[in-house]
Amino acid sequence: MRRTAVWLLLAFLLPALSEAKKLRSTLRVHLEANALDGPVFSTPMRSPSTGKSLAIQKKPTISEQDVVAYTPYPAADGSYGVLFQLTDHGKLALDTLSVEKRGTNIYIFVNGRGVAELQIDRRVSDGKLYVASGLSQKDLDLMKKDWPLIGQRKK
């Protein structure tokens, strides 16, 4: 009887514990894909800057799991920009991407919105991902709940 009660208690507590670890803010960095790859590997979309049709890889190269910390700043257009500090995994992914895919574009999505389209023109080995603008105060409020500022420890 006691064993059954313990199992029932664990069954009710485990979903609550797993919910506590979920991140509130999302970051996805997708690489430009070949449109002929098909719907299994790529997703069609319109470029936010040029408006032309293109395809991006379905699986992101970098995600919110790869972020250690961030630093926000006000952008000239009234929105905000962010510098993301990446984990070792994210740093390696960004370095590899910047070497192997030079000349192609990456598309950065924060909280489901496309905020940047960047052309890879040089090697990035410092593990820092820079988004110049396009973020709102609401985005920053969500980030504050998930990651510390660069140079500070998470509370």
C-alpha positions in Angstrom: 0.0 0.0 0.0 2.8 2.4 0.9 4.7 1.6 -2.2 1.6 2.4 -4.3 1.2 5.7 -2.6 4.8 6.6 -3.4 4.4 5.7 -7.0 1.3 7.8 -7.3 3.0 10.8 -5.7 5.9 10.5 -8.1 3.5 10.2 -11.1 1.9 13.5 -10.1 5.2 15.3 -9.3 7.3 14.3 -12.4 5.3 16.3 -14.9 5.5 19.4 -12.6 9.2 19.0 -12.3 9.7 18.7 -16.0 7.6 21.8 -16.6 9.9 23.9 -14.3 12.9 23.3 -16.7 11.2 24.6 -19.8 12.7 27.7 -21.3 10.3 30.6 -22.0 12.3 32.3 -24.7 13.3 30.6 -28.0 16.2 31.2 -30.3 16.6 29.3 -33.6 19.3 29.7 -36.2 18.5 28.1 -39.5 20.8 27.7 -42.5 19.7 28.5 -46.0 18.8 25.2 -47.7 18.5 23.9 -51.3 14.8 24.2 -52.4 15.2 20.9 -54.1 15.8 19.1 -50.8 12.1 18.7 -50.4 9.7 19.2 -47.5 11.4 16.6 -45.3 14.6 18.6 -45.0 13.6 22.2 -45.9 10.8 24.7 -45.3 9.9 27.4 -47.8 9.7 31.0 -46.7 10.0 34.6 -47.9 13.2 36.5 -47.1 12.4 39.2 -44.6 14.9 41.6 -46.2 14.6 40.9 -49.9 11.1 39.4 -50.1 12.3 36.6 -52.5 11.2 33.0 -52.0 13.8 30.6 -50.4 14.1 27.5 -48.3 15.7 27.0 -44.9 16.8 23.8 -43.2 14.1 22.4 -40.9 16.5 21.6 -38.1 18.1 24.6 -36.5 21.9 24.7 -36.2 21.7 26.7 -33.0 18.9 26.9 -30.5 18.1 28.3 -27.1 19.7 25.3 -25.5 23.0 26.7 -26.8 22.7 30.0 -25.0 24.7 30.7 -21.8 24.0 34.5 -21.4 23.0 37.6 -23.3 23.5 41.4 -23.4 20.7 43.6 -24.7 21.1 47.1 -26.0 18.8 49.7 -27.7 18.9 49.8 -31.5 18.6 52.9 -33.7 15.1 51.9 -34.9 13.5 51.8 -31.4 13.8 48.1 -31.1 16.5 46.2 -29.2 19.5 44.2 -30.3 21.1 41.3 -28.4 24.5 39.7 -28.2 24.2 36.0 -27.3 27.0 34.1 -25.6 26.9 30.4 -26.6 27.8 27.2 -24.8 30.7 25.1 -26.0 28.3 23.2 -28.3 26.9 26.4 -29.7 30.3 27.9 -30.1 31.5 24.8 -32.1 28.3 24.8 -34.2 28.7 28.5 -35.1 32.4 28.1 -35.8 31.8 25.1 -38.1 28.9 26.8 -39.8 31.0 29.9 -40.4 33.8 27.9 -42.0 31.9 25.4 -44.0 29.0 27.5 -45.3 30.7 30.8 -46.1 28.7 32.8 -48.6 25.3 31.4 -47.6 22.7 33.0 -45.4 21.5 32.2 -41.9 18.1 33.2 -40.6 17.6 34.0 -36.9 14.2 33.5 -35.2 13.5 34.7 -31.7 10.3 33.7 -30.0 9.0 32.5 -33.4 9.6 35.7 -35.3 12.3 36.2 -37.9 14.6 38.9 -36.6 17.7 38.7 -38.7 19.0 37.5 -42.0 22.8 37.4 -42.1 25.3 36.4 -44.8 28.2 34.4 -43.5 31.3 36.3 -44.6 33.9 35.4 -42.1 34.9 32.8 -39.4 33.2 33.3 -36.1 35.1 31.4 -33.4 34.3 33.4 -30.3 30.9 31.9 -29.6 29.0 35.1 -29.8 25.9 35.5 -32.0 24.9 39.1 -32.7 21.4 40.2 -33.6 21.5 43.9 -34.5 17.8 44.8 -34.0 14.2 43.6 -34.2 13.6 42.5 -30.6 10.9 43.9 -28.4 10.8 44.7 -24.6 8.6 41.6 -24.3 11.4 39.5 -25.8 13.9 40.9 -23.4 11.6 40.2 -20.4 11.4 36.5 -21.5 15.1 36.3 -21.9 15.6 37.7 -18.5 13.8 34.7 -17.0 15.9 32.2 -18.9 19.5 33.5 -19.1 21.8 35.8 -17.1 23.4 38.9 -18.5 26.9 38.3 -19.8 29.3 38.7 -16.9 26.6 37.9 -14.2 25.5 34.6 -12.7 21.9 33.4 -13.0 19.9 33.9 -9.8 
